[in-house]
């Protein structure tokens, strides 16, 4: 049934579906250099693996609970923490190339001590208000590590890994003022604040921020959206007007459930930890999965926000209210139309959720070496968990959801999702690779 990612897995034939110009089988065969696998002999209670999981959870508590950072920002902060932890792990254990660094430590250094120190120092640098939480967590982590040279070496190396991240992200564009459209009355097709709050463009700076892996924010900027008088725009408009409305929609109950599931953020860090644990990954593979997927999702947000800034297309609620001004005789205005959920305060094209979804599924596919991602993720809004057996299931549902919510055109979703897949495929053939 459409909209239920957890219902059933597609057939073997469906698993070979062409995605962004590459079949899954070809994808699995070509990037063997980025494929991860379980170590097979990792102890069930590996202290190093536990430290990575614990500090991933502490990062969520710090960034999302304490600081209450808005959803677009959270991807960047989790990428900072997870890449620092990854560097702390592989700099001691080896196996994979460090992320934008050449730091190494003696094999005798304690990985748990390095992980805890690295994550603590990065989080404290950016979130000093959480000092009590972070210091308590660090003390608890280090108390588990036996005293001695290995612990001291691990702490020292964790400090080095954190210092490298902090230095590398100075003046990266975070929080910078980004000029907006100076027009007081934007013309047809141009974004303007939407009801009910009519807020300004939120977190616009993310579209000008230094990416984690890409060369620049515009590297994967797609072509322009359809013109207001095009057949594609007309089709998007009429679909949204019918199915995305708050009342009187043609949505089925199942479609509404899917729309609400994706109506806010997902518990992605929890889901990634679960994926690594169920697959029996060792600490290096676990840290790599978190770092690779988080970096891809962060770059997806930067790319989506770059496109939002560049194209500045109006949201569906504005398009439907102002249809009399769009020059398209096939679109009829409806001044009282409302979407299922409140429209976020930024332009339509590209959809951030759909772009992140593409980056998520492609990075998982590449790092796991299969399109059978078996991804179990919980919705922040509904509190329910869905299992997406295949990458295509997640992509389908996240694209549909933003249309069914009434907040994005299908074009903004489908182009965003393809863009996220493309950028992740490019990035993960260059980063987090096995060491040579």
N, C-alpha and C positions, 0 to 999 in steps of 0.2 A: 504494500500500500504506500502510495507516495506520501512523504513527510514523516515516515517512521523509520529512522535510521537503524533502529534496534530490532526490527521485525525479522528480517531474514537476510542471508547472504546471497549475492547474485550468483548466477551460474558461472562456470569456468569460462564460457564464451564471453560473458559480460566483463570478466576480469581482464580481458585483452583489449578493452575499449581504448581507442586512441584518445590520448589526453595531451593537448597542447603540442601535437605533432609527433609524439613519441608513443609507441605502444608500451604497455606495462612490461611485456616480455623483453622488449629491447632495452627498457630502462633498467631492468633487473640484470641484464647481461652486461651492459656497457660500463656502469659506474661501480665495478666491483671494488675499486679502490676506496669507496666510501661506505662499504657495507659493514655493519656491525654484527657481532655474534656473541652469544653467551660463552663464558669461559668454560662452563661445564664442571668446574671443580671449585667454584667459589663457595666458601662456607656460608651457611644460612644466616649466621649472625656476624657478618663481616663488619668490623668497626668502621672501616673506611667507607663502605657503602652506606652504613647507617648515618655517618656524619654528613654525607652529601644530601641524603634525604631530609635529615633534620634541619639543615641550613637552607634548603629549598623551602621548607615549611616556614622557617623563621623569616625568610625574605618576604613571603606572602603576608605574614602577620605584620611585618614592618611597613611594607609598601602599601598594602591594601587596607589593613585594619587600622594601624596607627596613623599613617599619613593620609589615608583615604585619597590616594592619587586617582585621577580619572582614568578610565579604561585605556585610552590610547597610550598614555604615558607608561602604564604598567609593563607593557611589552619591552620597553627600553630598559627599565630598571632590572627586570628579571634577566635580560640579556647581559647586562653588566655583571650581575652576581654570578650567573652560571658560567660565563666565559672565564671569569677569574678563578672560580673553583676548578673548572676544567684545566686551566693552566697549572694550578697547584697540584692537581693529580698527575697529569701526564709529564710534568716537569720532574717528578720523582719516579714514577713507574715506567714512563716511556710508552711505546706502542702507537701513539698518535702524535702528529705534529702540533706543537703549541699554537695557540691562537694569537697571531700578530706579535709574537715574542720569541726569544730564543733562550729563555731562562730554564735552568736545570739545577737540580739539587742532588745530593748523594742518595743512593738507593736506600741507605740506612735511615733517611729522614721519615718521620711519622706522617703518613698521609692524612689520618684524621686530624692531627694537630694543624697541618698545613691548610686543610679545607676549612676548618673552623676559624682560624685566624684570618684567612683570606676573605671569607664571606663577611665576617664581623667587621673588618676594617673598611671594606667597600661600603657596606650598609651604614656604618657609623659616619663615614665621610658625607654621605648624602642625606642621611636622616638622623641628625644628632638628637632630635627630640626622643628617639627610641633608645637612648643610651642605656637606660636601666634594663630594658628587655634584652638588648644585645650583649651587654656585659654579663648578665646572668646566664644567658645561653652559652657564651664563650667559656665561662668558668665551669659550667656543667660538662661541656665537651672536653675541655682540657683535663678535667678531673678523671676522665676515663682512660687517659693516656699515661702509661707508666713514666715515671721520672727518668731522666737520663739524656744522653746525647741525641737519640733519635727524636725525642720530643722537642728539644731545643732547636734542632735542625729544621723540624717541621714548622715550628712557630716562625722561625726566621724566614723560611721560604714562603710561607703564607703572607708574611708582611711584604716581601718583595713582589709577589704576584699582585697584591692589592695596590701597592704603590704604582706598579706599571699601568694597571687599568685606570687609576685616578689621573695619572699624568697624561695618558693617551686620550682621555676624554675632556681635557681642558679646552675651553673655547670651541666646543663642538656644535654650538648653535642652540643648546637647550635654553628655553625661556626667552630667547631673543624676540625683540619686537618685529613683527612682520606687517608691513604696510598692507592695508586693505583697499577696497574700491572706494575712491573718494566721492563717488556719486551718491547723492542723498536719495535719489529715486532710480535704482537700477532698472535697466531696460528688460524687455522680455527675454527669458531664458537665463538671466543672471541671478545668482544667489542673493538672497536678503534674509535677515533674521525671521524665524518662523514662530507662529503661535504655539503655545500660549505665552511663553516667557519672552519671546523675541530677543534671545541672547545673541551676543556677538560671536563670531567664529571662534570656537573653543580650540585651544592648543594648536593654533595655526603654526606655531614655530616648529612643530614636528615635521612639516614639509620642507624645512630648511636645515634639518639636523644631519650631522655626519652619520651615515649608515654604519652598521656593524661590519658588513662584508662588501656591499656594493661600492662602486667608485664614487658615486654621487647620487643625490636623491632622484634626479631625473633619468637615471640610466635606463629604467624600464618604463618610463612614462609612455602610456599608449597613445594612439591617435585620438583625434577629437571625437566627442560624442555626436550622435546624429543631429542634424539640423532640425529646427522646430517644425518645419513643413515636410519632413521626410516620412516615408511609410513606417520606418522603424520607430521613430518618435511617436507617431500616431498609435502604433500597436502597443508600445510601452504605456502610453498615457491611458488608453482605454482599459488595458488590463488592470492597472493600478486603481483606476476609478471604480471598477467593478469589484475587485477582490480584496483590495487593500483598505477599504473603508471600515470605520469603526462600527457603524450600524448598517444593516441591510446588505451585508457582504454576501458574495457567492461562495465564500470559504466553507469547506467542510469542517466538522469538529476536529478531525485529524490534522487538517492544515492549520487550524488555529492553535492546536497544541504545539505543533512544530514552530510556528511563528513565535509563540511565547517562550519556548525553550531557548531560542536564539535571540531573545529581545534584550539581553544584557550580556555581561561577560560570562565566560566559562571558567571553571576551575581547571585551567590548563596545567598548572604545575603539579597538582594532585594527580591528574591523568597521566602526565609524563612519568612521574614517580611510579605509578601503578604499572605502566607499560614496561618499564625497566625491571621492576620486581618480578612480574609474572613471566618475563622472558629469561629470568635468571642471569641478568647482566652482571658482570664484574664491575668494580668501581670505575675503571677507565671508560667502559662502554656506557655506563650509567651517566657519568659526567658529560660524556660526548653527546649523548642523546639530548640531555637538557640544554647544553650549550648550543648545539646545532639547530634544534627546533626553535629555541627562544631567539636566536640571532636571526633566523629566517623570518619569524613572525615580526620581530622589531623592524627589519628592513621592509617588510610588507606594509607596515603602518606608515613608515617614512615615505614609501612610494605612493601609497594611496593619498596621503596628505599633500604630497607634491602635486599630484594631479588635481586635487580639490582646489589648491591655491592657483594652479595654472588655468584651469578651465572655468571654475566658479559657476557651475551650473545650478539652477534653482531646484529646490526640492519638490517632490510630487504635490505636497499641499499647496505650494505657491503656484505650481503649474496649473493645477485644477481650478484654484480660485481665480487665477488671472488668464485663463485660456482665451478670453475674448481679445487679448492683446498679442497672441502668439502668431497671428497671420495664417493659422491653419484652420480651414473650414471644417475639418473632420474632428476637431476637438471642441467640446462644449464646456463652458464654465459651470461650476457648481460652488457658489460662495460659502455654503455651509458644510462642505465636505470635510471630514476629519479622518486621519489615519487610525489604525488599530492602536498603535502606541505613539507616544509623543516623539516628534521628530528631533533628532539630535542637532545641536547648533553648528553645523558645518555643511558644505555643499554635497550634492548628490554623487558626482562622478569623480573618483571611484568609491565604491562601497568598501569601507575599512574591514568590516566583518568578513565579506566575501574574499577580499584580497588576502587577509590573514588566513582564512580557511584554505586557500590554494597553497600558500606557503607551508602551512602546517601539514597538509596531506602529502605534498611532494617531498618535504624534508623527512617525514616519517617513512615514506616509501623508499627513499634512497638510503637512509640510515639503517632501516630494518631489512632492506634487500627484498621487499615484497610489497605488493599492493594490498595484501591481507593484513591491514594494520591492527585490527582487533582493538580499536581505541575506545575506551570507556571514559566518558566525560560527564561531569555534573554541571547543570545550569545554575548560575547564581540566582537567577530570577525565580525559576520554578522549583529548584532544589531536587529535581529528578535527574536520574542518570540514564544516558542512552549509550548503547554499544554500536559502534560503526565498524562492521566487519571489514568493509572495503573502503578505500580512499574515495572512490566515486560516490559512495553513499553520503559521506559527509559533505562533499562539494555540492551535490544535488540539493541537499536539505538546507545548507546555509544560503545558497543562491535563492531558492524558493522562499525561504523565511523572510528575507528582507523585502521581497515583493508583497508577500501576504501581510506583513506588518504595515504596509502602506508608506514606507519611508524611503525606498530606493527603486529606481527604474530597473527593469530586468537587465538592460544594457550595462548599467553601472555595476551590477552584480556579476554578470557573466564575464565581462571584460576584466573586472577586478580579480575574479577567481583565476582566470587564465594567466593574468599578470603575476599573481602570487606564485603560481606553479613555475612559471618561467624564471623568475628571479631566484627561487629556491634551487632549481636545477642548476642554474649558472653558479650560484654561490657555493653549493655543497660539492661541486667538483673541484673547488679551489681551497676550501677550508675544512678543518677537522678530518683530514685525511690520515690514513695509516702512515706511520713514520717510515722513512726509507733507510 
